[in-house]
Amino acid sequence: MSRRSTSRFRRHFAGHCALALVAGLWACAAAQGGDAGPAATAIVSLGVEPCEITLSGNNRQQQLLLTVHRADGRLLDVTRLAELSIESPGVARAVDGRLAAVADGETELTVSHAGLERRIPVRVQGCDSYPPVHFANDVLPLFSKLGCNSGGCHGKASGQNGFKLSVFGFDPAADYDAIVKQARGRRLFPASPRHSLLLAKATARLPHGGGQRMAEDSGDYQLLLAWIAQAAPLGDDDAPSVAAIRVSPSQRVLAPSSQQQILATAVYSDGSLCDVTAAATYTTNAPLVADVQSGGLAETGQVPGEAAITVNYMGHVAVVAFQVPRPEAPAVYPDLPVHNPIDELVWSKLRNMGILPSELADDATFLRRLYLDTIGTLPAPEEVRAFLSDPAPDKRGRWIEAVLARDEYADYWALKWADVLLVDRKQLGERGAFELHRWLRRQFAANRPYDEWVQELITAGGNSAREGPVNFFRAVRTPEELARNVSQAFLGVRIECAHCHHHPFEKWSQTDFYGLAGFFSGIERKTISEGRELVYHAGYRETRLPLTGAVVPTRPLDGQVPSDLETVDPRLRLAEWMTAPENPWFSRLAANRLWKHFLGRGLVEPEDDLRTTNPATNEPLLDHLARQLAADGYDLKSLMRLILNSRVYQLSSVPNDSNRDDEQNFSHYYVKRMPAEVLLDAISQATGTSEVLAGYPPGTRAIALWDNRLPSYFLEIFGRPERNSPCECGRSSEPTIAQALHLMNAPEVEQKISSAGGSVARLHDEHSDDARIVEELCLAALGRRATEREIDVARELFSQAPRREAAEDFLWTLLNSYDFLFVH
Amino acid sequence: MLPAFCDGIDRRGFLRVGSVAGLSLSQFLRCKQAAAAEGRETRDVNCIFIFIVGGMPHQDMWDLKPEAPAEIRGDFKPIDTAVPGLYVSDVLPRVATVTDKLAILRGLTHGDSDHGRGFHVMMTGLAPGAGDFNGNQNNNQHPCFGSMVAHLDRGPGALPPYISVPNFLNSGGPAFLGAGCAPFVIESDPAAPDFSVRDITLPEEITDPRSQRRQAALRQVNRFRRRVEEISSQVRSLDTFYEKAYSLMTSEAARQAFDIGREADSVREEYGMTSLGQCCLLSRRLVEAGCRFVSIENGHWDTHRKNTESLRELLVPSFDRAIAALLTDLERRGLLDSTLVVITTEFGRTPRINELAGRDHWPQAFSICLAGAGIKMGQAVGATDKHAAYVADRPVTPADMAATILTVLGIDPLTELETPLGRPVQLVSGGRAVAEVLS
């Protein structure tokens, strides 16, 4: 069920890191091969990380990372293949690609593989005693690794069977108290450490709801035992803390069914380094492509693709990116046509992955796609005809311009953004929802720069019945919710996690969350009348952490505390920081949203979850799009133009043998469903009828509705969102039985098909030629000429029933066909 | 419309084409298979979930306090039942004869006296955060039990896994599980003479041969596209639902399940020709045909005024008849062991009768009932104080109730779901199944 596959509970060695490895281990020279043959796969050198080893303390081990370099540039992990020998086995020993301390002394490690050899100096010290254990630095990470403090176990708000830890160990003081002092101190037994309840439960010597979390012969057990034996110290306040972690390799191209060791090194606040490979936790986002075990050993499967392995140690995270190309990649990759830089960046990725893109989509498919994606509208039959008969080679570009200039553009994009900004009539009242929607529509109608309208929105104030954007602060009412929504809607940072605990996959803490919430702390609302409020900044207020009451400085994520919080509306400073060109999230999220909208899948998925541990499938492309958006003054249409004109956008949805399984590199167009409103409009358009929307003038399009609660069975079952979550995820594109039944059998749909003023009736009266009726219906519903097969099907229908009835049956068939229901 | 649906079996006999292909076994089913392989007990349990909307008066139906002062005990008197020593209200004479098939939980308690929030907590087991939950179509905070079931086990056959009758139940939505786990809502009262199920029959002007022509044409047109874009999971998934919809239209068993007119008049009358009565009967037909979870809405129980009169004359008689008939009928047909019946509500009603002779909202203590599916029946669990105001013994929280329901349905309440934010949430947080009713 979970996307992630974690193996936290296998054998591992938890390390205490009091002293440092020698720094600078990343720059060792590799041993050069003597006579590298001419073959591309010949091995030319052997690299060893680290290139000097110091083990301090009798529990210390060092993971090695051994890599051979091939003549063709490929790097292969040989950590478990190379031969390891220690000059003085009395000082250290090598097991499974790791080096463990035996006794104090100095010696040399020799690594040999494929005729190459490397010698590494090894020093062991402090081996006669277990080093002092530090609670926050050593014990807490263990609880995270073993899952003890996860939300499902002792980390949940109510704890588990009376033993409560802070989730992911965000509150060391409380955890220390819980383990050492609570329950009358019965959890530890310093007089006989191994009889401590904590150990008895964790090893399942006593019945434990969570089962056995560690074995008695494990390093983890030794660590806890040593800690209790040392009288369970909290640890030195001045002890260096983890400042960052480094991983090696950071990226690598791997063959299917191969192994790759990951080396994780913690960098401490005093600059010292320590191997934490065994103590870190590893998570993959694509277990079929590359799975990872505890201890950092990754294994690729049979499925080509990409996987990002997140390495987490004490709230610090790093990512290892693996690529597994298709094994049967074309020997000579063709030169592909390039419309603009998007194509170059996508082709480059496809070349690496050994995938060929599909052909260019035909004109009719392209036109329907362009219309539906850009303005949520089907092309009219006469538009299809005009486009198909336009002989000019630059016609796609010209039609892109024409479609971007259409009125429906503002309706469609206001609808999309109304989802994100929670334009919900139930929350805002009619006037509020109407005004916010109208304001949004105006921004798109004028193609106002994205940064400008976001600034206006974030800093809005005044009467909600007059100022549309003010209603954003009525839909979202507390500083905490505003921090959450603004961060997710405009930055793609899901800071919400850090509302209650440290973000599980990111560096964000509660301080970051409340620091952001502080920008909204001065907002007040006064009721003017039913459904109308005055929203204003009443003066800056301090923000405090709920648990400790500590004052949190108001500052943007990774940013500085503004100097004039007391004298200006702090939202101004937030808006400036958000929309600054150097903001790492603002333009990336907007670019990713647009990419997902047009290409069907975000470069980052979910589209509003940007973080280092969730990398884009094509980082250079997302970078390019984001930079382009900022460089173009946040002109959204300009970025759309770039995307729409790319060959990548215009590829066919029909896959070839090499890209059939590709779902992340945009090698072909990914078929998608129409949103509820677009589909309803499309049915009306194809049947030549207009939907009656209660309280709206006849002919009103569903995409132009401001009222998300307008009673409509159709919109409900096709997944119109309730607009209560600041993401596009509320809009369901899942098919249901009710949808299929409705399209096939609903009297409402049947009435449209057989309507006296509808397209069938009109065509029936206008044309005596059956073929012409078929042609027109195909143009109206599918945006293309009828295929041979459709003509045959129609002929069959027309032979079995009166013309009018047969035409209705044919239109029914088209409306229920995949070609109609999907954007191809 | 009724005849078109009820007598139309032969007239609308479709050829059944294809099978319900492409549905892979859910993880839940795989777990079930694994459990069976290990020799652990597995069984398919369906659920009929009856929600008394407005607040069911515990002290007037299930938890009478004859010793309390008149303004508290009200007008109802305890009567003997099929189980010696177990009393219910004199307004439940028929239920009194089947208490051997009922477990009454008298210690329900939660903290929310608002209808909408009460719906949410009793439909999902999770107390909602801030907000208005009246008219809540898609529980934004947590999926309801029916959606959890639909997510984990779509059931055999053509019927949707989660059906709501006659209307959508407040907070009966799927939350982040998505539209695929939303209920199939009948939106028609089976007691009404023109009862029909939306969209499962053809529009009036479409004859069977004409529909067959359309379906044949559709298969022809789609065949090519299915081949070229077979890789798209979207297309495959829609395909599956079209197949399902088509089999729902054409499957004899499925259509007959909805066709309440096939029941003998005597059976229909046994349940009572009331909304609740016919909904209960329809639910029995649906679970019999393989639907996993049927929810029934029964409204207008918010007796802020004229409590006694409303209960005696309007509300309880149809309830009494329907529930007694349902339990008797399920047992008679051998379905009681595999069907969990839940009779629940958003809260109870105030101990003291107000000046309008009504009772107001009271979540501090109230009663619900469970039956069937191996529940230990013929007992009351928990007790309230002398005024039925607070729980004196064995409090049961909505989360406990949720854990109980899911456990009986064979679902581990600690099963984790993932929210769109990527946060793992358990089906039930902080609840424990009520051991006293589990066999």
Interface residues (C-beta under 8 A of the other chain):
Chain A: M1 S2 R3 G151 G152 K156 A157 S158 K426 R494 E496 C497 F505 P606 D609 S653 V654 P655 R660 D661 Y670 V671 K672 R673 Y713 E716 I717 G719 E722 N724 S725 C727 C729 G730 S732 S733 E734 P735 T736 I737 A738 Q739 A740 L741 H742 M744 N745 A746 P747 E750 S754 T787 R789 E790 D792 V793 E796 L797 Q800 A801 E805 D809 F810 W812 T813 L814 N816 S817 Y818 D819 L821 F822 H824
Chain B: Q27 G131 D132 G135 Q137 N138 N140 P160 F176 G178 A179 G180 A182 F184 V185 R198 D199 I200 T201 L202 P203 E204 E205 I206 R210 R213 R214 A217 L218 Q220 V221 N222 F224 R225 R226 V228 E229 I231 S232 Q234 V235 S237 L238 T240 F241 Y242 K244 A245 Y246 L248 M249 L414 E416 L417 E418 P420 L421 G422 R423 P424 Q426 S429 G430
